[in-house]
Structures are given as C-alpha cells and as structure tokens.
Amino acid sequence: LKCSDELLVVAGGRAERDLFQQLGFERVTITNLDSVEASEQLAPYQWAHEDAQDLSYSDRSFQWVVVVDGLHHCTSPHRALTEMYRTCSVGVVAIEARDSLLMRVAVRLGFSSRYELEAVQAQGGLSGGLENGPIPNHIYRWTEREFRKTIRSCDPTGDHGFHFLHGLNLPYETAELRGWTIRRLLLKPAERLLRLVTWLLPKQRNSIAMIATRPESSHPWIAPKE
C-alpha cells in the first residue's frame, strides 16, 4: 500500500481512523452500521453508512479495501469478504482472529470465548454485536486455506497474490471484563511460554492479517477480452 492509495474501510471506526492517520494515508473512506461513528467523529476522513455484506459502491471503486476485526460481526463473513474484493481494484486486507489447535484448546480451557460479549458490554448492551445489534456475535476464526478458497471462488480468472502475517493477542481485557480473577493471574506467567511456542509455530498465533491482490493475468483457458 502507498499513502496516496484510495482506501475503503468496512466495519471501521475511530481506531481505524487513528491507525491510518498515524500511517499518513490521505484518501480513506470509513464505513460501518453505527450511526454514532458519524463523519464528525472520523475527520479528516470520509464516513458512510454501509453494510459490509452489501456495499453500494460499484466494482473496483477503491484501490484497497480493508477490515480490522469486523468480519466476525457479519451474518456471513465470507459474503463480506467477497464484497470487499468486488469493490477493490488492487487488493484486500483483512485482519481477523485465526483458527488453530492452540486457539481451540484455549477455548476449551476457558481462556478464550466462542462469542464476543465484550463489544456489546462496552456499548451498554445495545449494540456492538451481530450486525452491530445487541446479540453478541460468534467469533469466526479464519485460516489461510479458507481465505484463499473464498477469494479464488469469487474470482477464478487468474492467480492471486496472497500474503499472511501472524500476531499474538492475549485476552487481558476479556479476563478483566468477565471477572476471570484466577485466569487473569495465570495469563502473565503463561505469556512468556505462549510467545516462545508461537515464535516456533507462528501459525498458532491467534491473529492473522490476510492480504489478497487481484491476478495480473488470466488463466490460459480464459479467452482474452476483445
């Protein structure tokens, strides 16, 4: 990405505004279903009320389309991703929770959750859940393979560029909000071990940045457009 690129952010807000402003991006449109995140809250960028699963923009309207921890708030995360791809001319960037063996163990032991109660709690129980409503959303976790299959399915015309980055986010905020006193105390000593394990096995980290760029050429079996 270049700072001069035109970006569309779906399911975004002030956190994304702060991020892209810090990085020096100039042309950014931030969209979401939350009327609280109005244009005056997101200056100097543009704001629009948009459903990530049914964007009103025409095909290839923006160079890049970005989402940060937003797909899992959608009824169909895959549909939102394909809408992002439809409206991009260069590529998409999706930063979401990653599925892994370590993550499933953490859920089973109670150190992580299947449903995101924290976002709704932070909004007084009125919004922040599924479709920005009051019902806490399921935390849909992705893998690299699933991301590739989704992109290839919505655009089978050529070979895409795929890139993945992994990060580790420990649930300190979740533990505090849910009153996990003992588990919160266990997190700190476990952090060093987790960082060592995920340094050796980076795909066991619980956060993933997934990047896909459009094909530079078509498959040989697709006739060129006249």
KEKENU-782499 format. One record per residue: residue number from 1; residue in one letter; x, y, z of N, C-alpha, C in turn. Coordinates in steps of 0.02 Angstrom, whole numbers, plus 32768, in hexadecimal, padded with zeros to 4 digits. Example, Ala and Ser with C-alpha at 12.3 -4.5 7.8 and 13.67 -1.06 7.14 Angstrom:
BEGIN
ATOM; num; residu; n_x; n_y; n_z; ca_x; ca_y; ca_z; c_x; c_y; c_z
ATOM; 1; A; 8294; 7EE4; 8186; 8267; 7F1F; 8186; 8294; 7F5B; 8186
ATOM; 2; S; 8282; 7F90; 8162; 82AC; 7FCB; 8165; 8285; 8002; 818A
***
This chain:
BEGIN
ATOM; num; residu; n_x; n_y; n_z; ca_x; ca_y; ca_z; c_x; c_y; c_z
ATOM; 1; L; 802A; 7FC4; 8000; 8000; 8000; 8000; 802C; 803E; 8000
ATOM; 2; K; 8013; 8071; 7FDD; 8034; 80B3; 7FDE; 8005; 80E5; 7FFF
ATOM; 3; C; 8023; 8116; 8020; 7FFA; 8147; 8044; 7FCC; 816E; 8016
ATOM; 4; S; 7FDB; 816F; 7FD6; 7FB0; 8192; 7FA6; 7F77; 8167; 7F8C
ATOM; 5; D; 7F77; 8126; 7F9D; 7F42; 80F9; 7F86; 7EFF; 810C; 7FA5
ATOM; 6; E; 7ECA; 80FE; 7F80; 7E87; 810B; 7F9A; 7E6D; 80CB; 7FBD
ATOM; 7; L; 7E5B; 80D2; 7FFD; 7E47; 8099; 8025; 7DFE; 809C; 8038
ATOM; 8; L; 7DDE; 8062; 803B; 7D9C; 805B; 8059; 7DA4; 802E; 8096
ATOM; 9; V; 7D8C; 8045; 80CE; 7D8E; 801D; 810C; 7D46; 8008; 811C
ATOM; 10; V; 7D3A; 7FC8; 8124; 7CF7; 7FB0; 8136; 7CF7; 7F9D; 8180
ATOM; 11; A; 7CBD; 7FA5; 81A0; 7CB5; 7F96; 81E7; 7CEA; 7FBB; 8210
ATOM; 12; G; 7CF8; 7FF9; 81FD; 7D2D; 801E; 821D; 7D14; 8053; 824D
ATOM; 13; G; 7D43; 8076; 826C; 7D32; 80A9; 829C; 7D6E; 80D4; 82AD
ATOM; 14; R; 7D6E; 80EE; 82EA; 7DA3; 811C; 82FE; 7DE7; 80FB; 8303
ATOM; 15; A; 7DE7; 80BB; 8314; 7E28; 8098; 8318; 7E49; 8095; 82D4
ATOM; 16; E; 7E22; 8088; 829F; 7E3D; 8087; 825C; 7E51; 80CD; 8245
ATOM; 17; R; 7E29; 80FF; 8258; 7E3B; 8144; 8248; 7E7F; 8155; 8266
ATOM; 18; D; 7E89; 8144; 82A5; 7EC8; 8153; 82C6; 7F02; 812E; 82A5
ATOM; 19; L; 7EF6; 80EF; 8293; 7F2A; 80C7; 8273; 7F40; 80E5; 8231
ATOM; 20; F; 7F11; 80F2; 8205; 7F24; 810B; 81C2; 7F3D; 8153; 81C4
ATOM; 21; Q; 7F25; 8179; 81F4; 7F3F; 81BD; 81FB; 7F87; 81BB; 8212
ATOM; 22; Q; 7F96; 818E; 8240; 7FDB; 8187; 8258; 8009; 816F; 8220
ATOM; 23; L; 7FEF; 8144; 81F4; 8018; 812A; 81BD; 801D; 815C; 8183
ATOM; 24; G; 7FF6; 8191; 8184; 7FFC; 81C5; 8152; 7FD1; 81BC; 8114
ATOM; 25; F; 7F9D; 8192; 8118; 7F70; 818A; 80DF; 7F42; 81C6; 80D8
ATOM; 26; E; 7F36; 81DA; 809B; 7F11; 8218; 808E; 7ECA; 820D; 8076
ATOM; 27; R; 7EBF; 81D8; 804E; 7E7D; 81CE; 802F; 7E5E; 818E; 804B
ATOM; 28; V; 7E37; 8196; 8080; 7E19; 815D; 80A3; 7DCF; 816A; 80AD
ATOM; 29; T; 7DA6; 8139; 809D; 7D5F; 813B; 80AC; 7D50; 8104; 80DE
ATOM; 30; I; 7D36; 8116; 8118; 7D27; 80E6; 814D; 7CDC; 80DA; 814F
ATOM; 31; T; 7CC8; 809A; 814D; 7C81; 8089; 814D; 7C71; 805A; 8187
ATOM; 32; N; 7C32; 805D; 819D; 7C19; 802F; 81D0; 7BCE; 8037; 81D6
ATOM; 33; L; 7BB0; 8011; 8204; 7B68; 8015; 8210; 7B58; 803E; 824E
ATOM; 34; D; 7B8A; 805B; 826D; 7B82; 807F; 82AC; 7B7A; 80C9; 829F
ATOM; 35; S; 7B3F; 80E4; 82AC; 7B34; 812C; 82A0; 7B5B; 8157; 82D0
ATOM; 36; V; 7B72; 813A; 8308; 7B9B; 8161; 8337; 7BDD; 8174; 8317
ATOM; 37; E; 7BF7; 8146; 82ED; 7C36; 8154; 82CB; 7C29; 817F; 828D
ATOM; 38; A; 7C0E; 81BA; 8299; 7BFC; 81E7; 8262; 7C3A; 820B; 8248
ATOM; 39; S; 7C2F; 8230; 8212; 7C67; 824F; 81EF; 7C8F; 827E; 821C
ATOM; 40; E; 7C6D; 82A2; 8249; 7C93; 82D0; 8274; 7CC1; 82AC; 82A4
ATOM; 41; Q; 7CB2; 826C; 82B2; 7CDD; 8245; 82DE; 7D19; 8228; 82BA
ATOM; 42; L; 7D17; 8227; 8278; 7D4B; 8205; 8251; 7D73; 8233; 8225
ATOM; 43; A; 7D6C; 8274; 822E; 7D94; 82A4; 8208; 7DDE; 8297; 8216
ATOM; 44; P; 7E08; 82A0; 81E3; 7DFD; 82C1; 81A3; 7DE3; 8294; 816B
ATOM; 45; Y; 7DCF; 8256; 817C; 7DBA; 8227; 8148; 7D6F; 822A; 813D
ATOM; 46; Q; 7D5A; 820E; 8104; 7D14; 820A; 80F3; 7CF3; 81D1; 811A
ATOM; 47; W; 7CB2; 81D8; 8126; 7C8C; 81A3; 8147; 7C4E; 8194; 811F
ATOM; 48; A; 7C39; 8154; 811E; 7BFB; 8141; 80FD; 7BDB; 8107; 8122
ATOM; 49; H; 7B99; 8107; 8124; 7B73; 80D1; 8142; 7B6D; 8098; 810F
ATOM; 50; E; 7B91; 8061; 811B; 7B93; 802A; 80EB; 7B92; 7FE7; 810F
ATOM; 51; D; 7B70; 7FB7; 80F1; 7B71; 7F72; 8107; 7BA9; 7F4F; 80E2
ATOM; 52; A; 7BDA; 7F34; 8106; 7C13; 7F14; 80E5; 7BFE; 7EDA; 80B8
ATOM; 53; Q; 7BC4; 7EBD; 80C4; 7BAC; 7E85; 809C; 7B85; 7E9B; 805E
ATOM; 54; D; 7B78; 7EDB; 8058; 7B51; 7EF4; 801F; 7B66; 7F3C; 8011
ATOM; 55; L; 7BA3; 7F45; 7FFC; 7BBE; 7F88; 7FF0; 7B9D; 7FA8; 7FB4
ATOM; 56; S; 7B91; 7FE9; 7FB8; 7B6F; 800D; 7F82; 7B9E; 8023; 7F4B
ATOM; 57; Y; 7BDF; 801A; 7F54; 7C10; 8032; 7F23; 7C14; 8004; 7EE7
ATOM; 58; S; 7C26; 8020; 7EAF; 7C2D; 7FF8; 7E72; 7C6E; 7FD0; 7E74
ATOM; 59; D; 7C75; 7FA2; 7E46; 7CB0; 7F77; 7E43; 7CF0; 7FA0; 7E3D
ATOM; 60; R; 7D23; 7F8D; 7E62; 7D66; 7FAB; 7E5E; 7D65; 7FF6; 7E6B
ATOM; 61; S; 7D3E; 800B; 7E9B; 7D39; 8053; 7EAB; 7D74; 806D; 7ED2
ATOM; 62; F; 7D95; 8042; 7EF8; 7DCD; 8056; 7F22; 7E09; 8029; 7F13
ATOM; 63; Q; 7E45; 8045; 7F1D; 7E80; 801C; 7F10; 7E86; 7FE3; 7F43
ATOM; 64; W; 7E7D; 7FF4; 7F82; 7E81; 7FC1; 7FB7; 7E43; 7FC5; 7FE3
ATOM; 65; V; 7E2C; 7F8B; 7FFA; 7DF5; 7F88; 802A; 7E0E; 7F62; 8067
ATOM; 66; V; 7E02; 7F7F; 80A2; 7E21; 7F67; 80E0; 7DEB; 7F5A; 8115
ATOM; 67; V; 7DF6; 7F27; 813E; 7DCD; 7F1B; 8179; 7DFB; 7F05; 81B2
ATOM; 68; V; 7DEC; 7F1E; 81ED; 7E12; 7F0B; 8229; 7DE0; 7EF1; 825D
ATOM; 69; D; 7DE2; 7EB1; 826A; 7DB6; 7E91; 829C; 7D6D; 7EA4; 8291
ATOM; 70; G; 7D56; 7EA0; 8253; 7D11; 7EB2; 8244; 7CE9; 7E7B; 8223
ATOM; 71; L; 7D0A; 7E4D; 8200; 7CE5; 7E19; 81DB; 7CBD; 7DEC; 820A
ATOM; 72; H; 7CD6; 7DE1; 8247; 7CB2; 7DB4; 8274; 7C73; 7DD3; 8291
ATOM; 73; H; 7C66; 7E13; 8283; 7C27; 7E32; 8297; 7BF1; 7E28; 8262
ATOM; 74; C; 7C03; 7E0A; 8229; 7BD4; 7E02; 81F2; 7BB0; 7DBF; 81F6
ATOM; 75; T; 7B73; 7DBE; 81DD; 7B4E; 7D7F; 81D8; 7B74; 7D4E; 81AB
ATOM; 76; S; 7B91; 7D67; 8175; 7BBA; 7D3E; 8148; 7BFE; 7D60; 813E
ATOM; 77; P; 7C30; 7D4D; 8164; 7C73; 7D6B; 815B; 7C8E; 7D61; 8115
ATOM; 78; H; 7C7E; 7D29; 80F5; 7C96; 7D1D; 80B1; 7C77; 7D4D; 807F
ATOM; 79; R; 7C37; 7D5B; 8088; 7C16; 7D8A; 805A; 7C35; 7DD0; 8061
ATOM; 80; A; 7C43; 7DE4; 809F; 7C63; 7E25; 80A9; 7CA7; 7E27; 8087
ATOM; 81; L; 7CCD; 7DF1; 808C; 7D0F; 7DEE; 806D; 7D09; 7DF3; 8021
ATOM; 82; T; 7CD8; 7DD1; 8004; 7CD0; 7DD4; 7FBB; 7CB9; 7E1A; 7FA5
ATOM; 83; E; 7C92; 7E3C; 7FCE; 7C7F; 7E81; 7FBF; 7CBB; 7EAF; 7FC1
ATOM; 84; M; 7CE7; 7EA4; 7FF2; 7D25; 7ECA; 7FF5; 7D4D; 7EC0; 7FB5
ATOM; 85; Y; 7D52; 7E81; 7FA0; 7D79; 7E72; 7F63; 7D58; 7E91; 7F26
ATOM; 86; R; 7D17; 7E8F; 7F22; 7CF3; 7EAB; 7EE8; 7D02; 7EF6; 7EE0
ATOM; 87; T; 7D07; 7F19; 7F17; 7D0F; 7F62; 7F13; 7D57; 7F79; 7F12
ATOM; 88; C; 7D87; 7F4B; 7F12; 7DCE; 7F5E; 7F10; 7DE8; 7F58; 7EC8
ATOM; 89; S; 7E19; 7F81; 7EB8; 7E3A; 7F7B; 7E76; 7E7F; 7F5C; 7E7C
ATOM; 90; V; 7E9D; 7F5F; 7EB7; 7EDF; 7F42; 7EC3; 7EDB; 7F06; 7EF1
ATOM; 91; G; 7EBE; 7F0F; 7F2D; 7EBC; 7ED7; 7F5B; 7E96; 7EE6; 7F9B
ATOM; 92; V; 7E93; 7EB3; 7FC6; 7E70; 7EB9; 8006; 7EA1; 7EA7; 803E
ATOM; 93; V; 7E94; 7EC5; 8079; 7EB9; 7EB6; 80B6; 7E86; 7EA7; 80EC
ATOM; 94; A; 7E89; 7E6C; 8109; 7E5B; 7E59; 813F; 7E83; 7E42; 817B
ATOM; 95; I; 7E7B; 7E64; 81B3; 7E9C; 7E50; 81F2; 7E66; 7E34; 8220
ATOM; 96; E; 7E6B; 7DF4; 822E; 7E37; 7DD1; 8253; 7E56; 7D9E; 8283
ATOM; 97; A; 7E2B; 7D80; 82AB; 7E41; 7D49; 82D7; 7E52; 7D0C; 82AD
ATOM; 98; R; 7E86; 7CE7; 82C3; 7E9B; 7CAC; 829D; 7E87; 7C6C; 82C2
ATOM; 99; D; 7E70; 7C3B; 829D; 7E60; 7BFA; 82BA; 7EA0; 7BD0; 82BD
ATOM; 100; S; 7EA8; 7BAB; 82F2; 7EE4; 7B80; 82FA; 7ED7; 7B4D; 8331
ATOM; 101; L; 7F02; 7B1C; 8336; 7EFC; 7AEB; 836C; 7F04; 7B0C; 83B0
ATOM; 102; L; 7F35; 7B39; 83B7; 7F3F; 7B5B; 83F6; 7F03; 7B86; 8409
ATOM; 103; M; 7EE3; 7BA5; 83D8; 7EA8; 7BCE; 83E5; 7E6E; 7BA3; 83FD
ATOM; 104; R; 7E65; 7B69; 83DE; 7E2F; 7B3D; 83F3; 7E3A; 7B22; 8439
ATOM; 105; V; 7E79; 7B15; 844B; 7E89; 7B00; 848F; 7E79; 7B38; 84C0
ATOM; 106; A; 7E8B; 7B76; 84AE; 7E7E; 7BB0; 84D9; 7E33; 7BB9; 84E6
ATOM; 107; V; 7E0B; 7BAE; 84B2; 7DC2; 7BB3; 84BA; 7DA9; 7B7B; 84E7
ATOM; 108; R; 7DC2; 7B3F; 84DC; 7DAC; 7B06; 8505; 7DBE; 7B10; 854F
ATOM; 109; L; 7DF7; 7B2F; 855D; 7E0D; 7B39; 85A2; 7DF0; 7B79; 85C1
ATOM; 110; G; 7DCC; 7B9F; 8599; 7DAC; 7BDB; 85B4; 7DD6; 7C19; 85B2
ATOM; 111; F; 7E0E; 7C19; 858D; 7E38; 7C54; 8588; 7E25; 7C80; 854D
ATOM; 112; S; 7DF8; 7C68; 8524; 7DDD; 7C91; 84ED; 7D94; 7C7D; 84E4
ATOM; 113; S; 7D72; 7C9F; 84B7; 7D2A; 7C97; 84B1; 7D14; 7C87; 846A
ATOM; 114; R; 7CDA; 7C69; 8464; 7CBC; 7C5F; 8423; 7C91; 7C9B; 840E
ATOM; 115; Y; 7C7B; 7CC1; 8440; 7C50; 7CFA; 8432; 7C6E; 7D39; 8451
ATOM; 116; E; 7C64; 7D71; 842F; 7C84; 7DB0; 8443; 7C54; 7DDB; 846C
ATOM; 117; L; 7C56; 7DD1; 84AD; 7C2A; 7DF7; 84DA; 7C45; 7E3D; 84E7
ATOM; 118; E; 7C87; 7E45; 84E2; 7CA7; 7E83; 84F8; 7C90; 7EC0; 84D0
ATOM; 119; A; 7C8A; 7EB8; 848E; 7C77; 7EF1; 8464; 7C30; 7F0A; 8475
ATOM; 120; V; 7C03; 7EDC; 8482; 7BBE; 7EEE; 8494; 7BBD; 7F0E; 84DA
ATOM; 121; Q; 7BE3; 7EF2; 8507; 7BE7; 7F0D; 854B; 7C01; 7F55; 854A
ATOM; 122; A; 7C33; 7F61; 851F; 7C4F; 7FA4; 851A; 7C1D; 7FD7; 84FF
ATOM; 123; Q; 7BEA; 7FBF; 84DB; 7BB6; 7FEB; 84BF; 7B76; 7FEA; 84E9
ATOM; 124; G; 7B7D; 7FD6; 8527; 7B43; 7FD7; 8553; 7B0E; 7FA3; 8543
ATOM; 125; G; 7B22; 7F6F; 851E; 7AF3; 7F3A; 850C; 7AC4; 7F4B; 84D3
ATOM; 126; L; 7AD1; 7F83; 84B2; 7AA4; 7F9B; 847D; 7ABC; 7F8C; 8437
ATOM; 127; S; 7AFE; 7F87; 842E; 7B1A; 7F7E; 83EB; 7B5F; 7F5E; 83F1
ATOM; 128; G; 7B81; 7F58; 83B7; 7BC4; 7F3C; 83B8; 7BC9; 7EF2; 83AC
ATOM; 129; G; 7B8E; 7ED1; 83A1; 7B8E; 7E89; 8397; 7B83; 7E77; 834E
ATOM; 130; L; 7B5C; 7E43; 8342; 7B4D; 7E2D; 82FE; 7B29; 7E65; 82D9
ATOM; 131; E; 7B43; 7E77; 829E; 7B26; 7EAE; 8276; 7B21; 7EEE; 829F
ATOM; 132; N; 7B4F; 7EF7; 82CE; 7B50; 7F31; 82FB; 7B12; 7F34; 8328
ATOM; 133; G; 7AF2; 7EFA; 8333; 7AB8; 7EF7; 835F; 7ACA; 7EE3; 83A6
ATOM; 134; P; 7A98; 7ED4; 83D0; 7AA5; 7EC4; 8416; 7AB8; 7E7C; 8424
ATOM; 135; I; 7AB4; 7E50; 83F1; 7AC4; 7E0A; 83FC; 7B0F; 7DFF; 83EF
ATOM; 136; P; 7B35; 7DE7; 8420; 7B7D; 7DDC; 8416; 7B89; 7DAC; 83DC
ATOM; 137; N; 7BB8; 7DBE; 83B1; 7BC6; 7D96; 8376; 7BF5; 7D5C; 8386
ATOM; 138; H; 7BEE; 7D28; 835D; 7C1E; 7CF1; 835F; 7C61; 7D0A; 8344
ATOM; 139; I; 7C98; 7CF5; 8362; 7CDA; 7D0B; 834B; 7CF1; 7CDB; 8314
ATOM; 140; Y; 7CE6; 7CF0; 82D6; 7CFA; 7CC7; 829D; 7D45; 7CCD; 8294
ATOM; 141; R; 7D67; 7C94; 8296; 7DB0; 7C93; 8290; 7DC4; 7C74; 824D
ATOM; 142; W; 7DF6; 7C94; 822E; 7E0A; 7C83; 81EA; 7E4A; 7C5A; 81E8
ATOM; 143; T; 7E54; 7C39; 81AF; 7E95; 7C1B; 819E; 7EAA; 7C34; 8159
ATOM; 144; E; 7EEA; 7C2C; 814B; 7F03; 7C41; 810A; 7EE0; 7C1C; 80D1
ATOM; 145; R; 7ED5; 7BDD; 80DA; 7EB6; 7BB4; 80A5; 7E6F; 7BCC; 8097
ATOM; 146; E; 7E4A; 7BDB; 80CB; 7E05; 7BF2; 80C2; 7E03; 7C36; 809E
ATOM; 147; F; 7E31; 7C62; 80AF; 7E35; 7CA3; 808F; 7E44; 7C9B; 8044
ATOM; 148; R; 7E74; 7C70; 8034; 7E85; 7C65; 7FEE; 7E49; 7C49; 7FC7
ATOM; 149; K; 7E27; 7C18; 7FE4; 7DEF; 7BFA; 7FC1; 7DB7; 7C2C; 7FB4
ATOM; 150; T; 7DAB; 7C58; 7FE4; 7D76; 7C89; 7FDC; 7D86; 7CBA; 7FA4
ATOM; 151; I; 7DC4; 7CD3; 7FA3; 7DD8; 7D02; 7F6F; 7DD8; 7CE1; 7F2B
ATOM; 152; R; 7DF2; 7CA4; 7F26; 7DF3; 7C82; 7EE6; 7DAD; 7C71; 7ECD
ATOM; 153; S; 7D7F; 7C65; 7EFA; 7D3B; 7C55; 7EE6; 7D17; 7C92; 7EC9
ATOM; 154; C; 7D24; 7CCD; 7EE6; 7D01; 7D08; 7ECC; 7D23; 7D26; 7E8F
ATOM; 155; D; 7D62; 7D13; 7E82; 7D84; 7D2A; 7E46; 7DB3; 7CF2; 7E2D
ATOM; 156; P; 7D99; 7CC5; 7E03; 7DC1; 7C8D; 7DEB; 7DE6; 7C9C; 7DAA
ATOM; 157; T; 7DF2; 7CDB; 7D9B; 7E0E; 7CEE; 7D5A; 7E59; 7CE7; 7D54
ATOM; 158; G; 7E7D; 7CE5; 7D8E; 7EC6; 7CE2; 7D8B; 7EE4; 7CD3; 7DCE
ATOM; 159; D; 7F26; 7CD5; 7DD3; 7F49; 7CC7; 7E11; 7F51; 7D07; 7E3A
ATOM; 160; H; 7F38; 7D05; 7E77; 7F3C; 7D3E; 7EA3; 7F7F; 7D40; 7EC8
ATOM; 161; G; 7F8F; 7D7A; 7EE2; 7FC7; 7D7F; 7F10; 7FAC; 7D7A; 7F57
ATOM; 162; F; 7FC8; 7D4D; 7F7F; 7FB2; 7D45; 7FC4; 7FED; 7D50; 7FF3
ATOM; 163; H; 7FE0; 7D74; 8029; 8013; 7D80; 805D; 7FF0; 7D7C; 80A1
ATOM; 164; F; 8015; 7D60; 80D2; 7FF8; 7D57; 8115; 802B; 7D6C; 814A
ATOM; 165; L; 8012; 7D8E; 817D; 803A; 7DA0; 81B7; 8014; 7D8B; 81F5
ATOM; 166; H; 8039; 7D76; 8229; 8019; 7D5B; 8265; 802D; 7D83; 82A2
ATOM; 167; G; 7FFD; 7D8A; 82D1; 800A; 7DAF; 830F; 7FEA; 7D8B; 834A
ATOM; 168; L; 8002; 7D9C; 8386; 7FE8; 7D7E; 83C3; 7FC9; 7DB4; 83EF
ATOM; 169; N; 7F89; 7DAB; 83FE; 7F66; 7DD9; 842B; 7F4B; 7DB2; 8466
ATOM; 170; L; 7F63; 7DC0; 84A1; 7F4C; 7D9D; 84DC; 7F0E; 7DBF; 84F9
ATOM; 171; P; 7EDF; 7D97; 8514; 7E9C; 7DB2; 8527; 7E9A; 7DD3; 856B
ATOM; 172; Y; 7EC5; 7E03; 8577; 7EC4; 7E26; 85B8; 7E83; 7E4D; 85C1
ATOM; 173; E; 7E6D; 7E6F; 858C; 7E2F; 7E97; 8591; 7DF3; 7E6A; 859D
ATOM; 174; T; 7DF1; 7E32; 8579; 7DBA; 7E03; 8582; 7DB8; 7DE8; 85C9
ATOM; 175; A; 7DF2; 7DD6; 85E4; 7DF6; 7DBC; 8628; 7DDE; 7DEF; 865B
ATOM; 176; E; 7DEF; 7E2E; 8650; 7DDB; 7E62; 8680; 7D90; 7E6F; 867C
ATOM; 177; L; 7D75; 7E74; 863F; 7D2E; 7E82; 8636; 7D02; 7E49; 8651
ATOM; 178; R; 7D1A; 7E0C; 864B; 7CF2; 7DD3; 8660; 7D00; 7DBD; 86A8
ATOM; 179; G; 7D2E; 7DE0; 86C9; 7D3D; 7DD0; 870E; 7D62; 7D8E; 8717
ATOM; 180; W; 7D8D; 7D7E; 86E7; 7DB4; 7D40; 86EB; 7DF1; 7D4C; 8718
ATOM; 181; T; 7DE7; 7D4F; 8758; 7E1D; 7D62; 8786; 7E58; 7D31; 8783
ATOM; 182; I; 7E4A; 7CF1; 878B; 7E7F; 7CBF; 878C; 7EA0; 7CB9; 8747
ATOM; 183; R; 7E76; 7CB6; 8714; 7E91; 7CB0; 86D0; 7EBA; 7CED; 86BC
ATOM; 184; R; 7EA5; 7D28; 86D5; 7ECB; 7D64; 86C6; 7F11; 7D61; 86E6
ATOM; 185; L; 7F15; 7D46; 8722; 7F55; 7D3E; 8743; 7F82; 7D0C; 871F
ATOM; 186; L; 7F63; 7CDA; 8700; 7F89; 7CA7; 86DD; 7FA3; 7CBF; 8699
ATOM; 187; L; 7F82; 7CF2; 867E; 7F95; 7D0A; 863B; 7FDD; 7D24; 8638
ATOM; 188; K; 7FF1; 7D49; 866B; 8033; 7D6A; 8669; 806B; 7D37; 8667
ATOM; 189; P; 806D; 7D05; 8695; 80A3; 7CD4; 868F; 809E; 7CA8; 8650
ATOM; 190; A; 8060; 7CA0; 8637; 8058; 7C78; 85FA; 806E; 7C9E; 85BC
ATOM; 191; E; 8072; 7CE0; 85C0; 8081; 7D08; 8585; 80C5; 7CF7; 8568
ATOM; 192; R; 80F8; 7CEF; 8592; 813B; 7CE0; 8579; 813C; 7C9D; 8554
ATOM; 193; L; 811B; 7C6C; 8571; 8119; 7C2A; 8551; 80F3; 7C2E; 850F
ATOM; 194; L; 80BC; 7C52; 850E; 8095; 7C58; 84D0; 80BC; 7C7C; 849A
ATOM; 195; R; 80E1; 7CAF; 84AD; 8108; 7CD3; 847B; 8140; 7CA7; 845F
ATOM; 196; L; 815D; 7C7D; 8489; 8191; 7C4F; 8471; 8172; 7C1B; 8442
ATOM; 197; V; 813A; 7BFE; 8456; 8119; 7BCB; 842D; 8104; 7BE8; 83EA
ATOM; 198; T; 80E7; 7C24; 83EB; 80CE; 7C41; 83AC; 8107; 7C60; 8383
ATOM; 199; W; 8140; 7C6C; 83A2; 817B; 7C80; 837B; 8194; 7C45; 8352
ATOM; 200; L; 8192; 7C0A; 8372; 81A7; 7BCD; 834F; 8171; 7BB6; 831D
ATOM; 201; L; 8132; 7BC2; 832F; 80F9; 7BAD; 8305; 80CC; 7BE9; 82F9
ATOM; 202; P; 80DF; 7C16; 82CC; 80BB; 7C55; 82C3; 8072; 7C4D; 82B0
ATOM; 203; K; 8061; 7C17; 828F; 801B; 7C0D; 827B; 7FEE; 7BFC; 82B6
ATOM; 204; Q; 800B; 7BF2; 82F2; 7FE3; 7BE7; 832D; 7FD0; 7C29; 834F
ATOM; 205; R; 7FE7; 7C61; 8334; 7FD3; 7CA2; 834F; 7F89; 7CAE; 8340
ATOM; 206; N; 7F6A; 7CD8; 8368; 7F21; 7CDF; 8364; 7F08; 7D19; 8339
ATOM; 207; S; 7F35; 7D3D; 8318; 7F21; 7D74; 82ED; 7F44; 7D6D; 82AA
ATOM; 208; I; 7F21; 7D7C; 8274; 7F3E; 7D73; 8232; 7F2B; 7DAE; 8204
ATOM; 209; A; 7F5C; 7DC8; 81E1; 7F50; 7DF9; 81AC; 7F52; 7DD4; 816A
ATOM; 210; M; 7F1B; 7DD7; 8146; 7F13; 7DB2; 8107; 7F0F; 7DE5; 80CE
ATOM; 211; I; 7F3A; 7DDD; 809D; 7F3F; 7E0D; 8066; 7F37; 7DE7; 8024
ATOM; 212; A; 7F0D; 7E00; 7FF9; 7F04; 7DE3; 7FB6; 7F06; 7E1B; 7F83
ATOM; 213; T; 7F2C; 7E11; 7F4D; 7F2D; 7E41; 7F16; 7F0F; 7E20; 7ED8
ATOM; 214; R; 7EF3; 7E49; 7EAE; 7ED3; 7E30; 7E71; 7F07; 7E11; 7E41
ATOM; 215; P; 7EF2; 7DE0; 7E19; 7F20; 7DC1; 7DE9; 7F3B; 7DF3; 7DB7
ATOM; 216; E; 7F7A; 7DEC; 7DA6; 7F98; 7E18; 7D73; 7F88; 7E00; 7D2C
ATOM; 217; S; 7F76; 7DC0; 7D25; 7F64; 7DA5; 7CE4; 7F31; 7D6E; 7CED
ATOM; 218; S; 7F0E; 7D5D; 7CB7; 7EDA; 7D2A; 7CBB; 7EF8; 7CE4; 7CB1
ATOM; 219; H; 7ED3; 7CB2; 7CC7; 7EE6; 7C6D; 7CB9; 7EE8; 7C62; 7C6D
ATOM; 220; P; 7F13; 7C35; 7C56; 7F19; 7C2B; 7C0D; 7EDA; 7C10; 7BED
ATOM; 221; W; 7EAD; 7BF2; 7C14; 7E70; 7BD7; 7BF6; 7E38; 7C0B; 7BF1
ATOM; 222; I; 7E46; 7C48; 7C08; 7E15; 7C7E; 7C02; 7E28; 7CAA; 7BC7
ATOM; 223; A; 7DFA; 7CB0; 7B98; 7E07; 7CD8; 7B5C; 7E0E; 7D22; 7B6D
ATOM; 224; P; 7E3F; 7D44; 7B52; 7E47; 7D8C; 7B61; 7E0D; 7DB4; 7B45
ATOM; 225; K; 7DFC; 7DEA; 7B69; 7DC6; 7E16; 7B52; 7DDD; 7E3E; 7B15
ATOM; 226; E; 7DB0; 7E45; 7AE6; 7DC0; 7E6B; 7AA9; 7DB8; 7EB6; 7AB5
***
